[in-house]
Amino acid sequence: MRLFSALRPPADVAAEIAGALGSRDRLLRWSDPAGWHITLAFYGEADPGEYGAFLDRALDGRKSVDVRLSGSGTFPGVLWLGVAGEDLADLAAAAGAGDERPYRPHLTLARCSRTQPPTEWTEWLAGFRSRVWTADRVELMGGGSPYRTLRTWPLRRG
Protein backbone atom coordinates (compact mmCIF):
# COMPACT_ATOMS: atom_id res chain seq x y z
CA MET A 1 0.00 0.00 0.00
CA ARG A 2 1.24 3.52 -0.79
CA LEU A 3 1.79 5.29 2.52
CA PHE A 4 2.56 8.79 3.77
CA SER A 5 2.24 10.78 6.97
CA ALA A 6 0.27 14.01 6.96
CA LEU A 7 -1.51 16.81 8.76
CA ARG A 8 -5.11 17.62 7.92
CA PRO A 9 -6.66 21.08 7.97
CA PRO A 10 -9.61 21.51 10.33
CA ALA A 11 -13.11 21.69 8.83
CA ASP A 12 -13.38 25.48 9.06
CA VAL A 13 -10.08 25.94 7.20
CA ALA A 14 -11.22 23.47 4.53
CA ALA A 15 -14.38 25.56 4.21
CA GLU A 16 -12.21 28.70 3.81
CA ILE A 17 -10.35 26.99 0.97
CA ALA A 18 -13.55 25.86 -0.72
CA GLY A 19 -14.94 29.39 -0.44
CA ALA A 20 -11.81 30.88 -2.00
CA LEU A 21 -11.99 28.43 -4.89
CA GLY A 22 -15.63 29.21 -5.68
CA SER A 23 -16.80 27.47 -8.83
CA ARG A 24 -14.06 25.30 -10.24
CA ASP A 25 -13.42 25.00 -13.94
CA ARG A 26 -13.23 21.64 -15.69
CA LEU A 27 -9.74 22.19 -17.08
CA LEU A 28 -8.23 20.93 -13.83
CA ARG A 29 -8.70 17.64 -11.96
CA TRP A 30 -9.68 18.96 -8.53
CA SER A 31 -8.74 17.08 -5.36
CA ASP A 32 -11.60 15.94 -3.18
CA PRO A 33 -11.75 18.29 -0.17
CA ALA A 34 -12.25 15.27 2.09
CA GLY A 35 -8.73 14.20 1.16
CA TRP A 36 -6.96 17.56 1.57
CA HIS A 37 -3.77 17.14 3.59
CA ILE A 38 -0.23 18.41 4.08
CA THR A 39 2.25 15.61 3.50
CA LEU A 40 5.00 15.31 6.07
CA ALA A 41 6.79 12.29 4.58
CA PHE A 42 6.08 9.94 1.66
CA TYR A 43 6.97 6.28 2.18
CA GLY A 44 5.82 4.73 -1.10
CA GLU A 45 4.74 1.09 -1.23
CA ALA A 46 5.28 0.01 2.36
CA ASP A 47 3.92 -2.01 5.25
CA PRO A 48 1.57 0.02 7.51
CA GLY A 49 2.72 -1.95 10.57
CA GLU A 50 6.36 -1.16 9.92
CA TYR A 51 5.73 2.56 9.47
CA GLY A 52 3.33 2.61 12.40
CA ALA A 53 6.12 1.30 14.63
CA PHE A 54 8.54 3.84 13.14
CA LEU A 55 6.11 6.71 13.83
CA ASP A 56 5.47 5.42 17.37
CA ARG A 57 9.15 6.09 18.09
CA ALA A 58 9.63 9.15 15.88
CA LEU A 59 6.64 11.13 17.15
CA ASP A 60 6.82 10.22 20.82
CA GLY A 61 6.79 13.46 22.81
CA ARG A 62 6.71 15.72 19.71
CA LYS A 63 4.91 18.99 20.20
CA SER A 64 2.11 20.38 18.09
CA VAL A 65 2.82 22.99 15.41
CA ASP A 66 0.96 26.13 14.40
CA VAL A 67 0.17 26.11 10.68
CA ARG A 68 -1.24 28.55 8.15
CA LEU A 69 -2.02 28.10 4.46
CA SER A 70 -0.59 31.01 2.54
CA GLY A 71 -0.25 31.82 -1.16
CA SER A 72 -0.28 29.44 -4.10
CA GLY A 73 1.90 27.99 -6.77
CA THR A 74 2.50 25.07 -9.07
CA PHE A 75 4.80 22.13 -9.45
CA PRO A 76 4.73 20.43 -12.84
CA GLY A 77 1.19 19.08 -13.00
CA VAL A 78 0.05 20.33 -9.57
CA LEU A 79 -1.76 23.47 -8.29
CA TRP A 80 -1.17 23.97 -4.57
CA LEU A 81 -1.55 26.24 -1.57
CA GLY A 82 1.60 27.00 0.39
CA VAL A 83 2.01 26.08 4.04
CA ALA A 84 3.85 28.07 6.68
CA GLY A 85 4.62 26.93 10.18
CA GLU A 86 7.50 27.21 12.58
CA ASP A 87 8.84 23.75 13.44
CA LEU A 88 6.93 22.17 10.52
CA ALA A 89 10.13 21.14 8.72
CA ASP A 90 11.44 19.60 11.97
CA LEU A 91 8.23 17.60 12.37
CA ALA A 92 8.47 16.43 8.74
CA ALA A 93 12.09 15.37 9.27
CA ALA A 94 11.11 13.42 12.38
CA ALA A 95 8.34 11.72 10.38
CA GLY A 96 10.90 10.64 7.78
CA ALA A 97 10.95 13.33 5.11
CA GLY A 98 13.97 12.47 2.99
CA ASP A 99 17.09 14.44 2.26
CA GLU A 100 16.95 13.73 -1.49
CA ARG A 101 14.91 16.88 -2.10
CA PRO A 102 13.99 19.90 0.00
CA TYR A 103 10.78 19.71 2.02
CA ARG A 104 8.18 21.95 0.34
CA PRO A 105 5.02 21.86 2.45
CA HIS A 106 1.87 22.35 0.41
CA LEU A 107 -1.75 21.31 0.10
CA THR A 108 -2.58 19.95 -3.36
CA LEU A 109 -5.73 21.50 -4.81
CA ALA A 110 -5.73 20.08 -8.33
CA ARG A 111 -3.83 18.24 -11.02
CA CYS A 112 -3.16 20.21 -14.17
CA SER A 113 -1.21 20.20 -17.41
CA ARG A 114 2.51 19.77 -16.85
CA THR A 115 3.25 22.20 -19.69
CA GLN A 116 0.54 24.84 -19.17
CA PRO A 117 0.30 25.82 -15.50
CA PRO A 118 -3.00 27.40 -14.42
CA THR A 119 -1.65 30.92 -13.94
CA GLU A 120 -5.15 32.37 -13.55
CA TRP A 121 -5.61 30.16 -10.47
CA THR A 122 -2.22 30.92 -8.96
CA GLU A 123 -2.94 34.64 -9.40
CA TRP A 124 -6.46 34.24 -7.95
CA LEU A 125 -5.12 32.39 -4.89
CA ALA A 126 -1.87 34.37 -4.44
CA GLY A 127 -3.31 36.42 -1.59
CA PHE A 128 -5.04 33.52 0.16
CA ARG A 129 -4.28 33.29 3.88
CA SER A 130 -6.08 30.88 6.17
CA ARG A 131 -6.36 31.37 9.87
CA VAL A 132 -3.56 29.86 11.91
CA TRP A 133 -4.44 26.52 13.48
CA THR A 134 -2.65 24.13 15.78
CA ALA A 135 -1.91 20.80 14.12
CA ASP A 136 -2.16 18.45 17.07
CA ARG A 137 -2.02 15.06 15.39
CA VAL A 138 -0.20 13.25 12.61
CA GLU A 139 -2.02 10.74 10.42
CA LEU A 140 -0.62 7.72 8.61
CA MET A 141 -2.54 7.66 5.35
CA GLY A 142 -2.69 5.11 2.60
CA GLY A 143 -4.47 3.72 -0.40
CA GLY A 144 -5.52 5.71 -3.41
CA SER A 145 -8.05 8.41 -3.98
CA PRO A 146 -9.69 8.84 -1.56
CA TYR A 147 -6.89 8.34 0.94
CA ARG A 148 -7.72 6.59 4.20
CA THR A 149 -6.40 7.37 7.65
CA LEU A 150 -4.84 4.17 8.99
CA ARG A 151 -3.56 5.48 12.35
CA THR A 152 -3.13 8.76 14.21
CA TRP A 153 -0.57 10.08 16.69
CA PRO A 154 -1.34 12.97 19.04
CA LEU A 155 1.17 15.79 19.28
CA ARG A 156 1.84 17.36 22.65
CA ARG A 157 0.34 20.81 23.15
CA GLY A 158 3.13 23.40 23.42
N, C-alpha and C positions, 0 to 999 in steps of 0.2 A: 504494500500500500504506500502511496506517496504521502509523506508526512512533512509537517512543518510546525513550528511553534509561533504563536501570534497573540496579539492584543486585539480586543474588539472594542469598537466605539460604543458608548451607551446609546440607548434608544433615542434620546433627545438630540444627540449629536448626529445620529443617522438621519433623523428627521430634518435637521438643519441642512445636511448634504442634499437630501432629496429635494428640499425646497429651493436650494440654490441651482439645482440642475433643471428644475421646471420640466417642460416637455422635452423629451429626448428624441433626437432625430434617429432615423433608421440606418444611417451610414456607419454607425458604430455598433459593436456588440457589447451592450451594457451589462455590467456585473449585477447580479442579484443583490439588492441591499441586505438581504438576510445573511449573505456571505461576506460582507465587507469586513476587512481585517487589516492589521498592520503586521506583516511578517517579521518575526525576530530572527528565525533561522530556518533554512530549508534543508531537509534531510534526504529528500529523494525517496526512492523505493527502500523502505526500511521496516523493521519489526517494531510495532507500537510498544511492546513490552520492554524491548531494549532501550528505546528512547524515553519511555516513562521512567525507567530506573535511572537513566542519565539525568533527566530533569529533576527527579527527586533530590539528587545530590547537588546539582548545579543551582537550583533555585532555593534551596534551604536557607532561610533567614534573609533572603533578598527583600529589599524594601520596594514599595510601590513607586511609580514614577508619574509625574504630572505631564500630560500630553496635550498638544493642540494641533489641529489640522490647519495648514497655512499654505496658501498659494497652490499652483498647479504646474504641471509639466508633462513631458512625454519621454518615454523610452521608445526604442523602435517597437511599434505595434501596441503600445500601452499609453492610455491617458490616466494620469494619477493626480491625487492631492498630496502635497508634501506634509511631513510630520515633524514637529519640533518637540523636543523634550529633553531637559537636562537628565543625564544618567540613562537615557534610552539606549545609546550605543553600548554602554557597559552592560546593561541588561541583555541586549542582543548577543554580545560576546559571551556572556555567561551561559546563554541558551544554546550556544554553538555556532553563531554566525562565523563563517569562514574568513580567512585572511586572503583568499584568492581574489577578492574584489571588495572595494569599499562598501560599507553598510550604508544604504540609501533608503531610509525609512519612507514609506509611502503607502497610500491606500489606493488600490487599483479601482478605477471607475468603469473603464471600458477597454475593449480591444479595438484596435484601429489598423489602418493600412500602415505597413512598415515604411513605405516610401512617401506617403502624404499625411503628415501629422495633422491632427485637427486643431489648427491654430485658432480658429474661432472659439473653440471650447477652452483652450488654455488662456486665451485673453479674457473670456467671460469669467473664468474661475480664478484669475490671477489675484484678485483682492479678497478671495474667500478666507475667512478666519473663523474657526469654530471657537466655542468656549473652551477653556482649559478644563480637563477632567483628570481625575486620578485613576490610572490604570492599576487595579489592585489584584489582578489575576492574569496568569499566563495560561493559554489553552494549547494543548496538543491537538492538531487538526489533521484530518486525512480524508482520503477518498478523492472523488472528482466533484464536479459542480452538481449539486451544492456540496460544499465541504461539511464534514461532521466534526463536532467536538468529541474527542475520544477521552480526554482527561483534562482536569484543571488543577492549577497550583495557586494558592493564595500568595499574595505578596504582602509583606509586613507594612503596615501604615507607618509613614515617617514620623 
